[in-house]
Amino acid sequence: MPLPSSAQSSIATANSSDINVTIEHFIARLKRRQIDGPYAMALETLQLLKRFISQARWSHVSELIEQIRQLANRLEKAQPTAFACGNVIRRILAVVREEEEEELRSNSPQATSSSVAEPMISSMFNLLQKPEDKQQKQQQQKQQKQRSTKNRTDFRQVAIQGIKDLIDEITNIDDGIQQIAIDLIHDHEILLTPTPESKTVLKFLLKTRERSNRRFTVLVTEGFPNNTAKAHEFAKKLAQHNIETIVIPDSAVFALMSRVGKVIIGTKAVFINGGSISSTSGVSAVCECAHEFKTPVFAVAGLYKFSPLYPFDVEKFVEFGGSQKVLPQMDPEHRLDTINSITDYVPPENIDIYITNVGGFAPSFIYRIAWDNYKQIDVQLEM
Amino acid sequence: MAGKKIKAHPKEEMVQDDRLQAIVLTDSFETRFMPLSNDKPRCLLPLANVPLLEYTLEFLAKAPVKEVYLVCSAHATLISDYIEASKWSFPWSPFKVFTIMSPEARSVGDAMRDLDNKGVIAGDFVLMSGDAVTNLDFDKFWDFHKRMHAKDKDHIVTTCLSKATQFHRTRAFEPASFILDKSDNRCLYYQEIPLPSSRVKTSVEIDPDLLEGVDEFVLRNDLIDCRIDICSPLVPAIFQENFDYQMLRSDFIKGVLSSDLLRKHVYAYITEEYAARVESWQSYDSISQDFIGRWCYPLVLDSNLMPDQTYSYESNHIYKEQGVVLAQSCKIGKCTAIGSRTKIGESALVENCVIGRNCYIGSGAVIRDSHIWDNTVIGNNSVINHSIVASGTKLGTNVVLNDGCIIGFNVVIEDGKELPRGVRVNGTPVKDSEDNAFGLSDEEDEEETPEKDNPEIAFELCGTKGRGYIYEDPLSEDEHDLPIGEEMVSGLSHRLDEVYLSDSSISSVTKSKKKRTMSTNSAYTDREEDPTEFEDEEDFGVEGVATVKRAIENNHDLDTALLELNTLRMSLNVSYHEVRTVTVVALLDRVYHFIATQTLGPKDAANKVFTRWGPMFRREAFDPDEYVDLMNIVMEQVVEQELEKGDLILFSAFNALYDSDILEEEIIYDWWSHVSKDPKFDDIKKLVAKWIEWLKEADEESSGEEEEEEESEEEEEN
């Protein structure tokens, strides 16, 4: 896979020993928008995190968590409209926290029963009693600590294992989605996809064609102005695999929607309310239209795209791109201001089902999946 | 794992790639940004709250550049200090930044020759100016360069041109037409064309020989030349060989293309991406608006490229940093950026503006299409229209700035003042308005002198408690006396264009001279090194004197003489001090010749020679110190040559130089107060002492009495 030369410099510093240099360099690349797509971003973030954790020093696991949170906060700030970085780090944080709770639970069953639970319940009755001996309490705590240090779990190991698992999961995400999705497409169906840049959608369509040998037609919207070239490329690839493909202008969606069987969209991020960000502008309009025609909308998303954030202010999550794609360069005297959003927010009511590598879910159920993988405490990374 | 796979590939590529170097010319060798560029180098002036230089470095950061050389001449220390403190000197910077002090450089050509002498260039390199704002995809540009290089071994420069619409304004700053081979974009011919506003009709003349072997060619003038070139290492050498090349485009490109001997080729890479240079206030304004309007995405303000920035984007192109305090009733219009800790008062209106940090905008103020830099205070109910207000400025209440004002650093303007259109005010008197005078023609001297003599605060503009000095661009008056009047009427931008774009048509030599004045100190350090190069000096002494003598004998014009002398200076690498010395020696020799052949008396001879050839010193000395040095040289040489009537010759020489406005009174006084007390000069100093006394008196007395004085002075001599 040929890479742009910008990636070379990342390698140069990746070899250097200082972790801070690597982090700063990664942040700089995020700021310059040099990392393309959530997939690459998630994987690079995980590699970085692996190095970070393997070099981190801490005396208690809470310090490690704090350090990871700080890193996540910085990465998220670097490119606020890219969610992959924050998502994967939050996943790892959840793994570490889970392990920490596990350890607490296993180490202190007696402690909780004797010193915490008992006085809590009996406190009303013991109001006038002599308070518990402080020294005794301290001793107990000391013992607890000693115990915890004795069979302390190796959090480094846990975190790194978590990262490895997550990397495996992300790299194999398309397989999981395909298995579920294949059965959803019928013979001689007309599909419409407004997100031609999504590799997941592409692979999914190709697999369906290969495995089940079903004949179906795909309509691809052009995605003017940002994605036109990608749409053409996408259509070409589908056509090469013997899928009947038609590129349609964005404006023709409403006219054609009555004939469309399903709308398939790729996503860039999925929020806990079930709404999603997709990386082509115009997707929202297409989904609105599908909603009007009662055409089912399928969104495909890997689990790593689920974000525990809630889209209170949609504008903050949508990225606005360059104006030169819309208009030729203007004379400043007679300037037109253009606003070119390159991503688009699709509200949950316009999506019928999310197909993920762990199964298909209704948008209203997304919050459950998110809380299975994230901890609420890590949603806000800012101190 | 995929992550590792991705990383495995580029390593091999890296081995093939040599380290790519970039040369950034931070100095434009122009004065369009006066008076603000007087206090700060122009590449550090903020555009949309980010120093200009950052845009260039960001562009290079996306390219596989490993080493960046900043060539600094004016304000060189400020630039290197800035770089040292910036993120580019941290270990995670994608490249190493070196600053090269090149104080002697006064044009692009000088800078290139200097680079070649220092031998920093190893392979192909990127040459660009430090004021480009672009989102050009460097990889494609680089690929194009490599492809052409493989195809054509005579290929030396690939230049990047950005396509513009027919009416785009940035195209109009330095308009030029390119003639390209249609098949492979080889540049066949380059010609500058006059500004559309000058209304001069022009034609492009093409030598038929150039078109030999070309099937089809296109002639284009719709291209914005953003001065980003990839050059082969041969380029500095060509500059070295052609020492008279000053400008990159009008001299170098044109020279290479039309030269029969070189047979080198220049290719043009034409892109539709955003690329522009901040070369005047006009383009500053339009590029700033473009940047805020996200024309150069992904280079946008809210990617917070400066480490301490915290901009976030809101719809309608509004950017706000953290900690902005907005009153409830204030209105923020479209395309606005506001820096942190800025306060905007009740019912203020801000639209199409860039506002820096720590600003205070009073209630009821109306600010449109303007650039407000950090730490400014704008009083209640002030109105600012399409102006630039630099850092540290205080505007009182009810101040009105009309279209096109430029308010420099630390200006104070009192309540209720109204500034007319296009006024430029600076907080400190612009130092080189004095210095400029030496390099420029006579009329300007007269204009500048009163300003210099009484650098008074412009009370009528800033008020009695105000602080600010009017900056008059001496060139604008000369160059555009009529057009301005015409254009004034014809709308906002046009007018700005005319006022701002004052010196585009002035020859490169004049431009460079003005910049030169800022690099006094460094020029001196050079001189201290000279003793080590004693041999060179000796050679230069003999050769130089011979050159000037030859020029005098054959009565060459000044330019020719200077060109020859310059050639000699560069080939032997001597300082201007030596150049001045040889000129003085040669001139005195000539004077002696006249006296010896009894053609003229000593006074007339000196007067004649120094009036005729004195103007040479204008291009050999550039600041007061150097002129003082010149006077010392004259005095020493008069003694050394043991001329008869040395005192008279010295006096006449000085007087001639004074009359032709080469020596300023200030300098003469300065020289006199520091003059050597060596007894060997005592004899010849006598007459000069009187002359200086007279000067001082004449200064005080009214000009009407001058003639009388002169007569009496002459009587004394006789």
HADDOCK unambig.tbl for C-alpha pairs under 7 A between the chains (distance, minus, plus):
assign (segid A and resid 3 and name CA) (segid B and resid 10 and name CA) 6.83 0.50 0.50
assign (segid A and resid 5 and name CA) (segid B and resid 64 and name CA) 6.18 0.50 0.50
assign (segid A and resid 5 and name CA) (segid B and resid 139 and name CA) 6.85 0.50 0.50
assign (segid A and resid 6 and name CA) (segid B and resid 62 and name CA) 6.04 0.50 0.50
assign (segid A and resid 6 and name CA) (segid B and resid 63 and name CA) 6.53 0.50 0.50
assign (segid A and resid 6 and name CA) (segid B and resid 64 and name CA) 6.34 0.50 0.50
assign (segid A and resid 8 and name CA) (segid B and resid 10 and name CA) 5.48 0.50 0.50
assign (segid A and resid 8 and name CA) (segid B and resid 11 and name CA) 6.86 0.50 0.50
assign (segid A and resid 8 and name CA) (segid B and resid 14 and name CA) 6.81 0.50 0.50
assign (segid A and resid 9 and name CA) (segid B and resid 94 and name CA) 6.66 0.50 0.50
assign (segid A and resid 11 and name CA) (segid B and resid 7 and name CA) 6.73 0.50 0.50
assign (segid A and resid 21 and name CA) (segid B and resid 91 and name CA) 6.32 0.50 0.50
assign (segid A and resid 21 and name CA) (segid B and resid 92 and name CA) 4.85 0.50 0.50
assign (segid A and resid 24 and name CA) (segid B and resid 92 and name CA) 6.16 0.50 0.50
assign (segid A and resid 25 and name CA) (segid B and resid 92 and name CA) 5.41 0.50 0.50
assign (segid A and resid 31 and name CA) (segid B and resid 303 and name CA) 5.34 0.50 0.50
assign (segid A and resid 31 and name CA) (segid B and resid 305 and name CA) 6.66 0.50 0.50
assign (segid A and resid 32 and name CA) (segid B and resid 298 and name CA) 6.84 0.50 0.50
assign (segid A and resid 33 and name CA) (segid B and resid 298 and name CA) 6.59 0.50 0.50
assign (segid A and resid 43 and name CA) (segid B and resid 3 and name CA) 5.89 0.50 0.50
assign (segid A and resid 44 and name CA) (segid B and resid 3 and name CA) 6.69 0.50 0.50
assign (segid A and resid 79 and name CA) (segid B and resid 303 and name CA) 6.86 0.50 0.50
assign (segid A and resid 171 and name CA) (segid B and resid 2 and name CA) 6.90 0.50 0.50
assign (segid A and resid 315 and name CA) (segid B and resid 314 and name CA) 6.93 0.50 0.50
assign (segid A and resid 321 and name CA) (segid B and resid 294 and name CA) 6.79 0.50 0.50
assign (segid A and resid 321 and name CA) (segid B and resid 297 and name CA) 5.82 0.50 0.50
assign (segid A and resid 322 and name CA) (segid B and resid 294 and name CA) 4.97 0.50 0.50
assign (segid A and resid 322 and name CA) (segid B and resid 295 and name CA) 4.96 0.50 0.50
assign (segid A and resid 322 and name CA) (segid B and resid 296 and name CA) 6.04 0.50 0.50
assign (segid A and resid 322 and name CA) (segid B and resid 297 and name CA) 4.45 0.50 0.50
assign (segid A and resid 322 and name CA) (segid B and resid 298 and name CA) 6.96 0.50 0.50
assign (segid A and resid 323 and name CA) (segid B and resid 294 and name CA) 5.87 0.50 0.50
assign (segid A and resid 323 and name CA) (segid B and resid 295 and name CA) 4.88 0.50 0.50
assign (segid A and resid 324 and name CA) (segid B and resid 295 and name CA) 5.45 0.50 0.50
assign (segid A and resid 328 and name CA) (segid B and resid 165 and name CA) 6.78 0.50 0.50
assign (segid A and resid 329 and name CA) (segid B and resid 164 and name CA) 6.21 0.50 0.50
assign (segid A and resid 329 and name CA) (segid B and resid 165 and name CA) 6.28 0.50 0.50
assign (segid A and resid 329 and name CA) (segid B and resid 168 and name CA) 6.93 0.50 0.50
assign (segid A and resid 330 and name CA) (segid B and resid 168 and name CA) 5.91 0.50 0.50
assign (segid A and resid 331 and name CA) (segid B and resid 167 and name CA) 6.32 0.50 0.50
assign (segid A and resid 331 and name CA) (segid B and resid 168 and name CA) 4.54 0.50 0.50
assign (segid A and resid 331 and name CA) (segid B and resid 169 and name CA) 5.40 0.50 0.50
assign (segid A and resid 332 and name CA) (segid B and resid 286 and name CA) 5.78 0.50 0.50
assign (segid A and resid 333 and name CA) (segid B and resid 493 and name CA) 6.73 0.50 0.50
assign (segid A and resid 337 and name CA) (segid B and resid 293 and name CA) 6.76 0.50 0.50
